[in-house]
Amino acid sequence: MDLLGFLFRWSHLLFGIAWIGMLFYFNFVQGGYFKQASAEGLADAKAKLAPSALWWFRWGAMGTFLTGAIMLFTVPSAVSNYIWIGSLFGTLMFLNVWLIIWPNQKIALGMVEGDGPAAGAKALLASRHNVLFAAPMAFCMLASGHGGMGGWAEVDWSATSMIVMLVLIAALEANAIVGKQGPLTTVKGVIHSSLALTAVMVLVFNFL
């Protein structure tokens, strides 16, 4: 069972690298290129590069979600606030990929018919929120397994802290669906917001 658990963790990490790596590529690299590319370069990238990158992106998300779900319910581990909140972040990010980003990207890239600009805006909004969730989600993954490091991650189960985090995450996810980008409009803004959200989470878990 120890070997099986290790293999699931290893697979979870590999899938996660593929998924989050592509997420950062789309937000930090491809988006900027699309704004500066020539008409010919943009058309070629939308026809060939983006669909291939989206394949790795969405199936990396699927693999990460499935291996994570299996570990959560079958591989013995210490249950903590960090595990459950990290799992919630990951689940919402996975759902954003398959239910918002991928369907709207197909329209934005001309793979299916629809309002391209509107679909592109919806996909970008959800993608920015996935970047927002990425840092606290990764923090939870590490903190849940390293609670003995000076006790900083050994937080007691607190209903208050969980409720606060659930309300905050629900509000952010609602904004990902029907809200606005706000500070997430720029790469610098979304990075700073993600780090700030991580700090807020740690403060909530340790002081509420």
C-alpha positions as CSV (number, residue, x, y, z in Angstrom):
1,M,0.0,0.0,0.0
2,D,2.9,2.3,0.7
3,L,4.2,1.8,-2.8
4,L,0.8,2.3,-4.3
5,G,0.3,5.5,-2.3
6,F,3.7,6.7,-3.5
7,L,2.8,6.0,-7.1
8,F,-0.4,7.9,-6.8
9,R,1.5,10.9,-5.3
10,W,4.1,10.7,-8.1
11,S,1.4,10.5,-10.8
12,H,-0.5,13.4,-9.1
13,L,2.7,15.5,-9.2
14,L,3.4,14.7,-12.8
15,F,-0.1,15.5,-14.0
16,G,-0.1,18.7,-11.9
17,I,3.2,19.9,-13.5
18,A,1.7,19.4,-16.9
19,W,-1.6,21.2,-15.9
20,I,-0.3,24.1,-14.0
21,G,2.6,24.6,-16.4
22,M,0.2,25.0,-19.3
23,L,-2.0,27.3,-17.2
24,F,1.0,29.6,-16.5
25,Y,2.0,29.3,-20.2
26,F,-1.4,30.5,-21.4
27,N,-1.6,33.4,-18.9
28,F,2.0,34.5,-18.8
29,V,3.3,33.8,-22.3
30,Q,0.6,33.0,-25.0
31,G,-1.7,35.8,-24.0
32,G,1.0,38.4,-24.5
33,Y,2.1,36.9,-27.7
34,F,-1.4,36.9,-29.2
35,K,-1.6,40.6,-28.6
36,Q,1.6,41.3,-30.5
37,A,1.6,38.6,-33.2
38,S,1.1,39.4,-36.8
39,A,-2.2,38.4,-38.4
40,E,-0.5,35.4,-40.1
41,G,1.3,34.3,-36.9
42,L,-1.9,34.7,-34.8
43,A,-4.0,32.6,-37.3
44,D,-1.3,29.9,-37.3
45,A,-1.0,29.8,-33.6
46,K,-4.8,29.6,-33.1
47,A,-5.1,26.8,-35.7
48,K,-2.1,24.7,-34.6
49,L,-0.4,25.7,-31.3
50,A,-3.4,26.6,-29.1
51,P,-5.4,23.4,-29.7
52,S,-2.4,21.2,-29.0
53,A,-1.6,23.2,-25.8
54,L,-5.2,23.0,-24.7
55,W,-5.2,19.2,-25.1
56,W,-2.3,18.9,-22.6
57,F,-3.9,21.5,-20.4
58,R,-7.3,19.8,-20.0
59,W,-6.0,16.2,-19.7
60,G,-3.4,17.3,-17.3
61,A,-6.2,18.7,-15.2
62,M,-8.2,15.5,-15.5
63,G,-5.2,13.4,-14.4
64,T,-4.4,15.7,-11.5
65,F,-8.1,15.7,-10.4
66,L,-8.5,11.9,-10.6
67,T,-5.3,10.9,-8.9
68,G,-6.0,13.6,-6.2
69,A,-9.5,12.3,-5.6
70,I,-8.2,8.7,-5.3
71,M,-5.6,9.7,-2.8
72,L,-8.0,11.8,-0.8
73,F,-10.3,8.9,-0.1
74,T,-8.0,5.8,-0.3
75,V,-4.4,6.7,0.7
76,P,-4.0,7.2,4.5
77,S,-3.0,10.7,5.4
78,A,-3.5,13.2,8.2
79,V,-6.7,15.2,7.7
80,S,-6.3,18.9,8.1
81,N,-7.8,22.2,7.0
82,Y,-5.1,22.5,4.4
83,I,-6.0,19.1,2.8
84,W,-9.7,20.0,2.4
85,I,-9.2,23.5,1.3
86,G,-6.5,22.5,-1.1
87,S,-8.7,19.8,-2.5
88,L,-11.5,22.4,-2.9
89,F,-9.2,24.8,-4.8
90,G,-8.1,21.9,-7.1
91,T,-11.6,20.7,-7.7
92,L,-12.8,24.2,-8.7
93,M,-9.9,24.7,-10.9
94,F,-10.6,21.4,-12.6
95,L,-14.3,22.3,-13.1
96,N,-13.3,25.7,-14.5
97,V,-11.1,24.0,-17.1
98,W,-13.7,21.5,-18.3
99,L,-16.9,23.5,-17.9
100,I,-15.8,27.1,-18.7
101,I,-12.3,27.4,-20.2
102,W,-12.3,24.6,-22.7
103,P,-15.9,25.1,-24.1
104,N,-15.3,28.8,-24.5
105,Q,-11.8,28.4,-26.0
106,K,-13.3,26.2,-28.7
107,I,-15.5,29.0,-29.7
108,A,-12.7,31.7,-29.4
109,L,-10.4,29.6,-31.6
110,G,-13.1,29.0,-34.2
111,M,-13.3,25.3,-33.6
112,V,-17.0,25.6,-33.1
113,E,-19.5,28.4,-33.9
114,G,-20.3,31.1,-31.5
115,D,-19.4,34.6,-30.3
116,G,-15.7,34.4,-30.3
117,P,-14.8,37.6,-28.4
118,A,-17.4,36.9,-25.7
119,A,-16.3,33.4,-25.3
120,G,-12.7,34.4,-25.1
121,A,-13.5,36.8,-22.3
122,K,-15.3,34.1,-20.3
123,A,-12.4,31.7,-20.8
124,L,-9.8,34.3,-19.8
125,L,-11.8,35.3,-16.6
126,A,-11.9,31.6,-15.5
127,S,-8.3,31.1,-16.4
128,R,-7.2,34.1,-14.4
129,H,-9.0,32.8,-11.4
130,N,-7.3,29.4,-11.8
131,V,-4.0,31.3,-11.6
132,L,-5.3,33.1,-8.5
133,F,-6.1,29.7,-6.9
134,A,-2.8,28.1,-7.9
135,A,-0.5,29.4,-5.2
136,P,-2.8,28.7,-2.2
137,M,-3.6,25.3,-3.7
138,A,0.1,24.4,-4.0
139,F,0.7,25.8,-0.5
140,C,-2.0,23.5,0.8
141,M,-0.4,20.5,-0.9
142,L,2.9,21.1,0.8
143,A,1.6,22.3,4.2
144,S,-0.6,19.2,4.6
145,G,2.4,16.9,4.4
146,H,4.9,19.0,6.5
147,G,3.0,19.9,9.6
148,G,6.0,19.0,11.7
149,M,8.2,21.8,10.4
150,G,8.3,23.8,13.5
151,G,4.5,23.4,14.0
152,W,3.7,26.3,11.6
153,A,1.3,24.1,9.6
154,E,-0.1,22.2,12.5
155,V,-3.4,24.1,12.8
156,D,-6.3,22.7,14.8
157,W,-9.6,22.0,13.1
158,S,-11.6,25.2,13.3
159,A,-15.2,25.5,12.1
160,T,-14.8,29.3,12.0
161,S,-11.7,29.3,9.8
162,M,-13.3,26.7,7.5
163,I,-16.5,28.8,7.1
164,V,-14.5,31.9,6.4
165,M,-12.4,30.2,3.8
166,L,-15.5,28.5,2.2
167,V,-17.3,31.8,1.9
168,L,-14.2,33.6,0.5
169,I,-13.6,30.8,-2.1
170,A,-17.3,30.7,-3.1
171,A,-17.3,34.5,-3.7
172,L,-14.1,34.2,-5.8
173,E,-15.5,31.3,-7.8
174,A,-18.7,33.3,-8.4
175,N,-16.6,36.1,-9.8
176,A,-14.8,33.6,-12.0
177,I,-18.2,32.7,-13.6
178,V,-20.0,36.0,-13.8
179,G,-17.7,38.7,-12.4
180,K,-14.9,40.9,-13.6
181,Q,-11.1,40.6,-13.8
182,G,-10.3,43.6,-11.6
183,P,-6.7,43.3,-10.4
184,L,-6.4,40.0,-12.3
185,T,-6.3,41.8,-15.6
186,T,-2.5,42.0,-15.7
187,V,0.0,39.2,-15.1
188,K,1.6,41.1,-12.2
189,G,-1.8,41.7,-10.7
190,V,-2.9,38.0,-10.8
191,I,0.5,36.9,-9.4
192,H,0.3,39.4,-6.5
193,S,-3.4,38.5,-5.9
194,S,-2.5,34.8,-5.7
195,L,0.2,35.4,-3.2
196,A,-2.1,37.7,-1.2
197,L,-4.8,35.0,-1.1
198,T,-2.3,32.5,0.1
199,A,-1.3,34.8,3.0
200,V,-4.9,35.5,3.9
201,M,-5.6,31.7,4.0
202,V,-2.6,31.1,6.4
203,L,-3.7,33.9,8.6
204,V,-7.3,32.6,8.7
205,F,-6.2,29.1,9.6
206,N,-3.8,30.3,12.3
207,F,-5.8,33.0,14.0
208,L,-9.5,32.2,13.6
